[in-house]
């Protein structure tokens, strides 16, 4: 399997973990507040989880402009856009679609789960090319440890 599909699969796995944190935090917050407020408060829990896991497991070779703080800022900006999408999709499902089709079993949880997964492709592209973009580009090879030869040097002889 080439590097790109493996990276996307790692991104999806991290996304599942962050989504579980998001949905779990929303359920806990929802015990004390309305659904909409709980969705908003669950966001930073998932955001921190997603950033740390993506930075250390998915986009590890990135030598980002601005270092870790620059990555965190760009990651947050991308996820604020995704939050709008998640909120809108969840609201439409929970308040319009599900009532119209008569779906009542865990309607808000199901709506939130579907909504959390809705920005997966746009988020991957944005994080790869913006949040964790490296100085030498997103497809650059990972840095090599000092003193380690990568392979035969062409033209040496």
C-alpha atoms as an extended CHARMM CRD file, in Angstrom:
* protein
*
       157  EXT
         1         1  UNK       CA              0.0000000000        0.0000000000        0.0000000000  PROA      1               0.0000000000
         2         2  UNK       CA              1.4420000000        3.3930000000       -0.9430000000  PROA      2               0.0000000000
         3         3  UNK       CA              2.0470000000        6.2090000000        1.4860000000  PROA      3               0.0000000000
         4         4  UNK       CA             -1.0890000000        8.2180000000        0.6040000000  PROA      4               0.0000000000
         5         5  UNK       CA             -3.7170000000        5.5250000000        1.2950000000  PROA      5               0.0000000000
         6         6  UNK       CA             -1.9710000000        4.5240000000        4.5390000000  PROA      6               0.0000000000
         7         7  UNK       CA             -1.9230000000        8.1400000000        5.6680000000  PROA      7               0.0000000000
         8         8  UNK       CA             -5.6210000000        8.5270000000        4.8530000000  PROA      8               0.0000000000
         9         9  UNK       CA             -6.4310000000        5.3050000000        6.7470000000  PROA      9               0.0000000000
        10        10  UNK       CA             -4.5100000000        6.6060000000        9.7750000000  PROA      10              0.0000000000
        11        11  UNK       CA             -6.4260000000        9.8910000000        9.4130000000  PROA      11              0.0000000000
        12        12  UNK       CA             -9.7120000000        7.9520000000        9.4020000000  PROA      12              0.0000000000
        13        13  UNK       CA             -8.6810000000        5.9410000000       12.4840000000  PROA      13              0.0000000000
        14        14  UNK       CA             -7.7310000000        9.1180000000       14.3420000000  PROA      14              0.0000000000
        15        15  UNK       CA            -11.0150000000       10.6330000000       13.1900000000  PROA      15              0.0000000000
        16        16  UNK       CA            -12.9560000000        7.7090000000       14.6540000000  PROA      16              0.0000000000
        17        17  UNK       CA            -11.2240000000        8.1710000000       18.0070000000  PROA      17              0.0000000000
        18        18  UNK       CA            -11.8410000000       11.9410000000       17.9740000000  PROA      18              0.0000000000
        19        19  UNK       CA            -15.4640000000       11.3530000000       16.9000000000  PROA      19              0.0000000000
        20        20  UNK       CA            -15.9690000000        8.9730000000       19.8190000000  PROA      20              0.0000000000
        21        21  UNK       CA            -14.5470000000       11.5990000000       22.1690000000  PROA      21              0.0000000000
        22        22  UNK       CA            -16.8480000000       14.1810000000       20.5560000000  PROA      22              0.0000000000
        23        23  UNK       CA            -19.9730000000       12.0330000000       20.8120000000  PROA      23              0.0000000000
        24        24  UNK       CA            -19.1400000000       10.8260000000       24.3180000000  PROA      24              0.0000000000
        25        25  UNK       CA            -18.4550000000       14.3390000000       25.5880000000  PROA      25              0.0000000000
        26        26  UNK       CA            -21.6550000000       15.5750000000       23.9320000000  PROA      26              0.0000000000
        27        27  UNK       CA            -23.6540000000       12.8470000000       25.6750000000  PROA      27              0.0000000000
        28        28  UNK       CA            -22.1440000000       13.7550000000       29.0520000000  PROA      28              0.0000000000
        29        29  UNK       CA            -22.6630000000       17.5030000000       28.5590000000  PROA      29              0.0000000000
        30        30  UNK       CA            -26.1790000000       16.7900000000       27.3110000000  PROA      30              0.0000000000
        31        31  UNK       CA            -27.0720000000       15.4960000000       30.7830000000  PROA      31              0.0000000000
        32        32  UNK       CA            -26.8130000000       19.0680000000       32.0600000000  PROA      32              0.0000000000
        33        33  UNK       CA            -27.6490000000       21.2530000000       29.0530000000  PROA      33              0.0000000000
        34        34  UNK       CA            -29.4980000000       21.3740000000       25.7370000000  PROA      34              0.0000000000
        35        35  UNK       CA            -28.2010000000       19.4180000000       22.7370000000  PROA      35              0.0000000000
        36        36  UNK       CA            -26.9200000000       22.4880000000       20.8420000000  PROA      36              0.0000000000
        37        37  UNK       CA            -24.8270000000       23.7200000000       23.7850000000  PROA      37              0.0000000000
        38        38  UNK       CA            -23.5140000000       20.2000000000       24.4050000000  PROA      38              0.0000000000
        39        39  UNK       CA            -22.3930000000       19.9060000000       20.7570000000  PROA      39              0.0000000000
        40        40  UNK       CA            -20.4600000000       23.1740000000       21.0230000000  PROA      40              0.0000000000
        41        41  UNK       CA            -18.8000000000       22.2060000000       24.3170000000  PROA      41              0.0000000000
        42        42  UNK       CA            -17.8490000000       18.7440000000       23.0310000000  PROA      42              0.0000000000
        43        43  UNK       CA            -15.9560000000       20.3530000000       20.1610000000  PROA      43              0.0000000000
        44        44  UNK       CA            -12.7970000000       21.3920000000       22.0910000000  PROA      44              0.0000000000
        45        45  UNK       CA            -12.5360000000       17.9220000000       23.6470000000  PROA      45              0.0000000000
        46        46  UNK       CA            -12.4570000000       16.3020000000       20.2250000000  PROA      46              0.0000000000
        47        47  UNK       CA            -10.3060000000       19.1120000000       18.8050000000  PROA      47              0.0000000000
        48        48  UNK       CA             -7.4940000000       18.5470000000       21.3110000000  PROA      48              0.0000000000
        49        49  UNK       CA             -7.6660000000       14.7720000000       20.8190000000  PROA      49              0.0000000000
        50        50  UNK       CA             -7.6570000000       15.0830000000       17.0320000000  PROA      50              0.0000000000
        51        51  UNK       CA             -4.7860000000       17.5550000000       16.9380000000  PROA      51              0.0000000000
        52        52  UNK       CA             -2.4810000000       15.5290000000       19.1640000000  PROA      52              0.0000000000
        53        53  UNK       CA             -3.1950000000       12.2280000000       17.4210000000  PROA      53              0.0000000000
        54        54  UNK       CA             -2.9480000000       13.7040000000       13.9030000000  PROA      54              0.0000000000
        55        55  UNK       CA              0.2760000000       15.4920000000       14.7240000000  PROA      55              0.0000000000
        56        56  UNK       CA              1.9310000000       12.3980000000       16.1790000000  PROA      56              0.0000000000
        57        57  UNK       CA              0.4090000000        9.5620000000       14.1480000000  PROA      57              0.0000000000
        58        58  UNK       CA             -0.7340000000       10.8670000000       10.7490000000  PROA      58              0.0000000000
        59        59  UNK       CA              1.2480000000       13.8990000000        9.6080000000  PROA      59              0.0000000000
        60        60  UNK       CA              4.4840000000       13.0230000000       11.4090000000  PROA      60              0.0000000000
        61        61  UNK       CA              6.9540000000       13.9500000000        8.6680000000  PROA      61              0.0000000000
        62        62  UNK       CA              5.7040000000       17.5010000000        8.4550000000  PROA      62              0.0000000000
        63        63  UNK       CA              8.2080000000       20.2540000000        9.1650000000  PROA      63              0.0000000000
        64        64  UNK       CA              5.4700000000       22.8530000000        9.3760000000  PROA      64              0.0000000000
        65        65  UNK       CA              5.7560000000       26.5550000000        8.9460000000  PROA      65              0.0000000000
        66        66  UNK       CA              5.2140000000       28.0810000000       12.3750000000  PROA      66              0.0000000000
        67        67  UNK       CA              5.9850000000       24.8430000000       14.2450000000  PROA      67              0.0000000000
        68        68  UNK       CA              3.5050000000       23.2500000000       16.6260000000  PROA      68              0.0000000000
        69        69  UNK       CA              1.7240000000       26.4760000000       17.5100000000  PROA      69              0.0000000000
        70        70  UNK       CA              1.2280000000       27.2920000000       13.8300000000  PROA      70              0.0000000000
        71        71  UNK       CA             -0.0990000000       23.7940000000       13.2420000000  PROA      71              0.0000000000
        72        72  UNK       CA             -2.4910000000       24.1180000000       16.1870000000  PROA      72              0.0000000000
        73        73  UNK       CA             -3.8280000000       27.4390000000       14.9250000000  PROA      73              0.0000000000
        74        74  UNK       CA             -4.3640000000       26.1410000000       11.3840000000  PROA      74              0.0000000000
        75        75  UNK       CA             -5.8630000000       22.8930000000       12.7120000000  PROA      75              0.0000000000
        76        76  UNK       CA             -8.3080000000       24.9160000000       14.8060000000  PROA      76              0.0000000000
        77        77  UNK       CA             -9.2900000000       27.1050000000       11.8450000000  PROA      77              0.0000000000
        78        78  UNK       CA             -9.9950000000       24.0660000000        9.6440000000  PROA      78              0.0000000000
        79        79  UNK       CA            -12.0170000000       22.4930000000       12.4310000000  PROA      79              0.0000000000
        80        80  UNK       CA            -14.0320000000       25.6580000000       13.0590000000  PROA      80              0.0000000000
        81        81  UNK       CA            -15.1900000000       25.4200000000        9.4410000000  PROA      81              0.0000000000
        82        82  UNK       CA            -15.9490000000       21.7290000000       10.0070000000  PROA      82              0.0000000000
        83        83  UNK       CA            -17.8540000000       22.6260000000       13.1950000000  PROA      83              0.0000000000
        84        84  UNK       CA            -20.2450000000       24.7710000000       11.1740000000  PROA      84              0.0000000000
        85        85  UNK       CA            -20.8100000000       21.8500000000        8.8100000000  PROA      85              0.0000000000
        86        86  UNK       CA            -21.2560000000       19.3560000000       11.6830000000  PROA      86              0.0000000000
        87        87  UNK       CA            -23.6840000000       21.6610000000       13.4780000000  PROA      87              0.0000000000
        88        88  UNK       CA            -25.7380000000       22.3070000000       10.3320000000  PROA      88              0.0000000000
        89        89  UNK       CA            -25.8960000000       18.6430000000        9.2660000000  PROA      89              0.0000000000
        90        90  UNK       CA            -26.7910000000       17.5290000000       12.8000000000  PROA      90              0.0000000000
        91        91  UNK       CA            -29.5280000000       20.1490000000       13.1550000000  PROA      91              0.0000000000
        92        92  UNK       CA            -31.0960000000       19.3230000000        9.7930000000  PROA      92              0.0000000000
        93        93  UNK       CA            -31.0760000000       15.6040000000       10.5660000000  PROA      93              0.0000000000
        94        94  UNK       CA            -32.2910000000       15.8580000000       14.1720000000  PROA      94              0.0000000000
        95        95  UNK       CA            -34.8600000000       18.6190000000       13.7260000000  PROA      95              0.0000000000
        96        96  UNK       CA            -36.0960000000       18.1450000000       10.1480000000  PROA      96              0.0000000000
        97        97  UNK       CA            -35.2350000000       14.8230000000        8.5010000000  PROA      97              0.0000000000
        98        98  UNK       CA            -35.7070000000       12.4150000000       11.4140000000  PROA      98              0.0000000000
        99        99  UNK       CA            -39.0310000000       13.9200000000       12.5810000000  PROA      99              0.0000000000
       100       100  UNK       CA            -40.3690000000       13.7740000000        9.0170000000  PROA      100             0.0000000000
       101       101  UNK       CA            -39.5390000000       10.1000000000        8.6620000000  PROA      101             0.0000000000
       102       102  UNK       CA            -40.6950000000        9.2850000000       12.1970000000  PROA      102             0.0000000000
       103       103  UNK       CA            -37.2390000000        8.3150000000       13.5220000000  PROA      103             0.0000000000
       104       104  UNK       CA            -37.1840000000        8.7400000000       17.3100000000  PROA      104             0.0000000000
       105       105  UNK       CA            -34.7360000000        6.1150000000       18.5990000000  PROA      105             0.0000000000
       106       106  UNK       CA            -31.6180000000        8.0710000000       19.7400000000  PROA      106             0.0000000000
       107       107  UNK       CA            -32.3290000000       10.6500000000       17.0570000000  PROA      107             0.0000000000
       108       108  UNK       CA            -29.9180000000       13.2820000000       18.3950000000  PROA      108             0.0000000000
       109       109  UNK       CA            -27.0900000000       10.7950000000       18.9230000000  PROA      109             0.0000000000
       110       110  UNK       CA            -27.5130000000        9.3540000000       15.4380000000  PROA      110             0.0000000000
       111       111  UNK       CA            -27.7610000000       12.8340000000       13.9060000000  PROA      111             0.0000000000
       112       112  UNK       CA            -24.6100000000       13.9030000000       15.7230000000  PROA      112             0.0000000000
       113       113  UNK       CA            -22.6970000000       10.7510000000       14.7060000000  PROA      113             0.0000000000
       114       114  UNK       CA            -23.5820000000       11.2170000000       11.0390000000  PROA      114             0.0000000000
       115       115  UNK       CA            -22.7700000000       14.9180000000       11.2330000000  PROA      115             0.0000000000
       116       116  UNK       CA            -19.3700000000       14.3210000000       12.8540000000  PROA      116             0.0000000000
       117       117  UNK       CA            -18.3910000000       12.0940000000        9.9120000000  PROA      117             0.0000000000
       118       118  UNK       CA            -19.6340000000       14.5090000000        7.2580000000  PROA      118             0.0000000000
       119       119  UNK       CA            -16.4640000000       16.6220000000        6.7760000000  PROA      119             0.0000000000
       120       120  UNK       CA            -13.9700000000       13.7420000000        6.5200000000  PROA      120             0.0000000000
       121       121  UNK       CA            -12.7180000000       14.3410000000        2.9650000000  PROA      121             0.0000000000
       122       122  UNK       CA            -12.5670000000       18.1280000000        3.0990000000  PROA      122             0.0000000000
       123       123  UNK       CA            -10.8730000000       17.9810000000        6.4950000000  PROA      123             0.0000000000
       124       124  UNK       CA             -8.2290000000       15.5060000000        5.3040000000  PROA      124             0.0000000000
       125       125  UNK       CA             -7.3770000000       17.6900000000        2.3120000000  PROA      125             0.0000000000
       126       126  UNK       CA             -7.2790000000       20.8610000000        4.4310000000  PROA      126             0.0000000000
       127       127  UNK       CA             -5.1480000000       19.3090000000        7.1750000000  PROA      127             0.0000000000
       128       128  UNK       CA             -2.7400000000       17.7400000000        4.7060000000  PROA      128             0.0000000000
       129       129  UNK       CA             -2.2230000000       20.8870000000        2.6410000000  PROA      129             0.0000000000
       130       130  UNK       CA             -2.8060000000       23.5970000000        5.2550000000  PROA      130             0.0000000000
       131       131  UNK       CA             -2.7470000000       22.5280000000        8.9210000000  PROA      131             0.0000000000
       132       132  UNK       CA              0.2440000000       20.2070000000        8.6530000000  PROA      132             0.0000000000
       133       133  UNK       CA              1.7490000000       21.4450000000        5.3870000000  PROA      133             0.0000000000
       134       134  UNK       CA              5.4930000000       21.1690000000        5.4740000000  PROA      134             0.0000000000
       135       135  UNK       CA              8.0380000000       23.7120000000        4.3700000000  PROA      135             0.0000000000
       136       136  UNK       CA              8.9930000000       21.4290000000        1.4960000000  PROA      136             0.0000000000
       137       137  UNK       CA              5.4200000000       20.4150000000        0.6160000000  PROA      137             0.0000000000
       138       138  UNK       CA              2.9200000000       17.7980000000        1.8080000000  PROA      138             0.0000000000
       139       139  UNK       CA              4.3690000000       14.9880000000       -0.3120000000  PROA      139             0.0000000000
       140       140  UNK       CA              7.9780000000       15.4720000000        0.7250000000  PROA      140             0.0000000000
       141       141  UNK       CA              9.8510000000       12.4920000000        2.0800000000  PROA      141             0.0000000000
       142       142  UNK       CA             10.2800000000       12.3820000000        5.8330000000  PROA      142             0.0000000000
       143       143  UNK       CA             13.5390000000       13.7980000000        7.1380000000  PROA      143             0.0000000000
       144       144  UNK       CA             16.3920000000       11.3060000000        7.4260000000  PROA      144             0.0000000000
       145       145  UNK       CA             18.3770000000       10.9350000000       10.6300000000  PROA      145             0.0000000000
       146       146  UNK       CA             21.8650000000       12.4290000000       10.4800000000  PROA      146             0.0000000000
       147       147  UNK       CA             24.4650000000       10.0010000000        9.2200000000  PROA      147             0.0000000000
       148       148  UNK       CA             21.9590000000        7.5270000000        7.7410000000  PROA      148             0.0000000000
       149       149  UNK       CA             22.3830000000        6.9120000000        4.0410000000  PROA      149             0.0000000000
       150       150  UNK       CA             19.0800000000        6.4530000000        2.1650000000  PROA      150             0.0000000000
       151       151  UNK       CA             20.4140000000        4.4320000000       -0.7150000000  PROA      151             0.0000000000
       152       152  UNK       CA             22.9870000000        4.5180000000       -3.4910000000  PROA      152             0.0000000000
       153       153  UNK       CA             24.1330000000        7.9870000000       -4.4340000000  PROA      153             0.0000000000
       154       154  UNK       CA             23.7980000000        8.4720000000       -8.1830000000  PROA      154             0.0000000000
       155       155  UNK       CA             27.0220000000        9.5520000000       -9.8360000000  PROA      155             0.0000000000
       156       156  UNK       CA             29.3220000000        8.5740000000       -7.0050000000  PROA      156             0.0000000000
       157       157  UNK       CA             32.1040000000        6.5290000000       -7.9370000000  PROA      157             0.0000000000
